[in-house]
Amino acid sequence: MNMTSYEKGLEKGLEKGLEKGLEKGQREILRMLIDERFGPLSPAVLERIEQLPAEQLRPLGKALVHAQSLRDLGLE
């Protein structure tokens, strides 16, 4: 069955929305975990987290397991 242009656009929009939602959730969890581990985060660190490309969020989460400081995470 062929999809109409509208259906293709709708599907693409839904996929983009899901990606954005997942990215937002990843950032929120990272902020929470980093805050729990190292204490309240400065506005500068929060801004760095917000500016990270989406593909760097998962590696940051893995690095958090072994990091001893915000500097180890590249956030300070």
N, CA and C of each residue as an Amber inpcrd file, in Angstrom:
protein
   228
   0.8380000  -1.1810000   0.0000000   0.0000000   0.0000000   0.0000000
   0.8800000   1.2410000   0.0000000   0.6130000   2.1450000  -0.8870000
   1.3820000   3.3730000  -0.9890000   0.8810000   4.3960000   0.0190000
   1.8460000   5.0750000   0.6340000   1.4980000   6.1230000   1.5810000
   1.3590000   7.4470000   0.8360000   0.4220000   8.2540000   1.2860000
   0.2780000   9.5870000   0.7040000   1.3880000  10.4780000   1.2490000
   1.5920000  11.5910000   0.6160000   2.5910000  12.5520000   1.0940000
   2.2770000  12.9840000   2.5180000   1.0090000  13.1690000   2.7890000
   0.5850000  13.5560000   4.1340000   0.9680000  12.4850000   5.1510000
   0.6990000  11.2320000   4.8230000   1.0150000  10.1310000   5.7410000
   2.5220000  10.0220000   5.9570000   3.2930000  10.1890000   4.8960000
   4.7570000  10.1480000   5.0220000   5.2370000  11.2750000   5.9160000
   4.6780000  12.4580000   5.7030000   5.0520000  13.6060000   6.5320000
   4.6820000  13.3980000   7.9850000   3.5060000  12.8510000   8.2030000
   3.0470000  12.5710000   9.5600000   3.9650000  11.5590000  10.2400000
   4.3100000  10.5040000   9.5130000   5.2000000   9.4850000  10.0630000
   6.5650000  10.0680000  10.4050000   7.0860000  10.8640000   9.5030000
   8.3880000  11.4890000   9.7470000   8.3190000  12.4260000  10.9470000
   7.2360000  13.1730000  11.0600000   7.0570000  14.0730000  12.1970000
   6.9780000  13.3170000  13.5100000   6.2770000  12.2050000  13.5140000
   6.1760000  11.3840000  14.7230000   7.5380000  10.8260000  15.1220000
   8.3030000  10.3690000  14.1320000   9.6440000   9.8440000  14.4180000
  10.5250000  10.9310000  15.0200000  10.4840000  12.1340000  14.4400000
  11.2840000  13.2570000  14.9520000  10.8740000  13.5850000  16.3810000
   9.5650000  13.5850000  16.6280000   9.0660000  13.8870000  17.9660000
   9.5340000  12.8600000  18.9900000   9.5080000  11.5940000  18.6000000
   9.9820000  10.5400000  19.5010000  11.4700000  10.7000000  19.7970000
  12.2560000  11.0000000  18.7570000  13.6920000  11.2030000  18.9460000
  13.9500000  12.3560000  19.8990000  13.2520000  13.4640000  19.7060000
  13.4250000  14.6290000  20.5780000  13.0280000  14.2970000  22.0090000
  11.9380000  13.5570000  22.1700000  11.4980000  13.1730000  23.5070000
  12.5010000  12.2790000  24.2060000  13.0620000  11.3260000  23.4700000
  14.0760000  10.4480000  24.0520000  15.3130000  11.2400000  24.4460000
  15.7270000  12.1470000  23.5820000  16.8960000  12.9790000  23.8760000
  16.6490000  13.8280000  25.1210000  15.4840000  14.4170000  25.2210000
  15.1450000  15.2340000  26.3900000  15.1910000  14.3870000  27.6630000
  14.6430000  13.1720000  27.5780000  14.6700000  12.2790000  28.7320000
  16.0870000  11.8840000  29.1280000  16.9380000  11.6150000  28.1330000
  18.3280000  11.2720000  28.4240000  19.0290000  12.4260000  29.1440000
  18.8290000  13.6380000  28.6550000  19.4530000  14.8040000  29.2830000
  18.9730000  14.9720000  30.7280000  17.6750000  14.7850000  30.9330000
  17.1010000  14.9330000  32.2670000  17.6870000  13.9000000  33.2330000
  17.7810000  12.6630000  32.7860000  18.3540000  11.6160000  33.6400000
  19.8270000  11.8830000  33.9170000  20.5670000  12.2970000  32.8960000
  21.9800000  12.6140000  33.1030000  22.1510000  13.7420000  34.1200000
  21.3570000  14.8050000  33.9760000  21.4430000  15.9140000  34.9330000
  21.1760000  15.4140000  36.3450000  20.1450000  14.6020000  36.4970000
  19.7830000  14.0860000  37.8110000  20.9020000  13.2280000  38.4010000
  21.4720000  12.3310000  37.5990000  22.5290000  11.4440000  38.0880000
  23.8170000  12.2030000  38.3990000  24.1660000  13.1500000  37.5400000
  25.3810000  13.9360000  37.7750000  25.2070000  14.7900000  39.0220000
  24.0320000  15.3700000  39.1920000  23.7390000  16.1690000  40.3890000
  23.8090000  15.3050000  41.6480000  23.2850000  14.1110000  41.5630000
  23.3090000  13.1970000  42.7170000  24.7420000  12.8120000  43.0870000
  25.5660000  12.6330000  42.0780000  26.9410000  12.1870000  42.3140000
  27.8650000  13.3110000  42.7740000  27.7330000  14.4980000  42.1640000
  28.6860000  15.5800000  42.4180000  28.0860000  16.7990000  43.1050000
  26.8170000  16.7540000  43.4250000  26.1780000  17.8860000  44.0890000
  25.5390000  18.8260000  43.0810000  24.9400000  19.8850000  43.6050000
  24.2380000  20.8270000  42.7330000  25.1250000  21.3310000  41.5900000
  24.5450000  21.3780000  40.4100000  25.2970000  21.7630000  39.2210000
  25.1600000  23.2560000  38.9530000  26.2570000  23.8570000  38.5650000
  26.2530000  25.2850000  38.2420000  25.4910000  25.5160000  36.9380000
  25.0360000  26.7340000  36.7340000  24.3780000  27.0450000  35.4570000
  25.2820000  26.7390000  34.2570000  26.5920000  26.9530000  34.3950000
  27.5160000  26.6880000  33.2880000  27.5410000  25.1990000  32.9340000
  27.5530000  24.3380000  33.9380000  27.5590000  22.8850000  33.6930000
  26.2260000  22.4580000  33.0850000  25.1430000  22.9890000  33.5970000
  23.8250000  22.6640000  33.0360000  23.7530000  23.0750000  31.5640000
  24.3140000  24.2230000  31.2490000  24.3220000  24.6970000  29.8610000
  25.1680000  23.7870000  28.9810000  26.3080000  23.3210000  29.4970000
  27.1530000  22.3950000  28.7210000  26.3970000  21.1150000  28.3990000
  25.6790000  20.6080000  29.3710000  24.8990000  19.3870000  29.1520000
  23.8410000  19.6320000  28.0770000  23.1800000  20.7740000  28.1280000
  22.1500000  21.0980000  27.1410000  22.7290000  21.2520000  25.7390000
  23.9710000  21.6880000  25.6340000  24.5860000  21.9440000  24.3370000
  25.2270000  20.7020000  23.7120000  25.3570000  19.6370000  24.4810000
  25.9750000  18.4230000  23.9420000  25.1520000  17.8560000  22.7980000
  25.8140000  17.4110000  21.7390000  25.0750000  16.7300000  20.6720000
  24.4510000  15.4370000  21.2170000  23.3200000  15.0610000  20.6640000
  22.5930000  13.8840000  21.1430000  23.4590000  12.6280000  21.1640000
  24.3500000  12.4880000  20.1780000  25.1750000  11.2780000  20.1130000
  26.2260000  11.2070000  21.2200000  26.4150000  12.2810000  21.9800000
  27.3720000  12.2630000  23.0870000  26.7200000  11.9590000  24.4280000
  25.4120000  11.8840000  24.4740000  24.7210000  11.6580000  25.7470000
  24.9780000  10.2640000  26.3060000  24.8810000   9.2490000  25.4760000
  25.0980000   7.8770000  25.9450000  26.5370000   7.6840000  26.4340000
  27.5600000   8.1290000  25.6710000  28.9310000   8.0070000  26.1810000
  29.1470000   8.7630000  27.4970000  28.4850000   9.9110000  27.6530000
  28.6000000  10.6550000  28.9100000  28.0240000   9.8320000  30.0540000
  26.8940000   9.1890000  29.8210000  26.2970000   8.3450000  30.8540000
  27.2010000   7.1900000  31.2440000  27.8480000   6.5820000  30.2720000
  28.7920000   5.4940000  30.5740000  30.0070000   6.0180000  31.3310000
  30.4930000   7.1850000  30.9370000  31.6650000   7.7670000  31.6010000
  31.3540000   8.1220000  33.0520000  30.1140000   8.4510000  33.3330000
  29.7110000   8.8260000  34.6890000  29.9880000   7.7060000  35.6920000
  29.9330000   6.4790000  35.2350000  30.1560000   5.3300000  36.1170000
  31.5360000   5.3740000  36.7580000  32.5360000   5.8450000  35.9970000
  33.9170000   5.8270000  36.4920000  34.4660000   7.2050000  36.8460000
  33.7510000   8.2480000  36.5190000  34.2570000   9.6050000  36.7200000
  34.3890000   9.9390000  38.2040000  35.4570000  10.6490000  38.5210000
  35.6800000  11.1040000  39.8780000  35.3300000  12.5790000  40.0480000
  35.1290000  13.2610000  38.9250000  34.8320000  14.6930000  38.9810000
  34.1150000  15.1300000  37.7130000  33.5830000  16.3250000  37.7590000
  32.9680000  16.9110000  36.5650000  34.0160000  17.1000000  35.4740000
  35.2260000  17.3630000  35.8830000  36.3270000  17.5340000  34.9260000
  36.5480000  16.2320000  34.1380000  36.4510000  15.0920000  34.8130000
  36.6080000  13.7920000  34.1420000  35.5460000  13.6150000  33.0610000
  34.4060000  14.2530000  33.2350000  33.3090000  14.1450000  32.2770000
  33.4020000  15.2150000  31.1860000  34.3710000  16.1130000  31.3310000
  34.5130000  17.1960000  30.3570000  33.4870000  18.2870000  30.5370000
  32.9360000  18.3790000  31.7350000  31.8930000  19.3700000  32.0060000
  32.3920000  20.5610000  32.8060000  33.6190000  20.5310000  33.2150000
  34.1590000  21.6170000  34.0360000  35.3910000  22.1740000  33.4240000
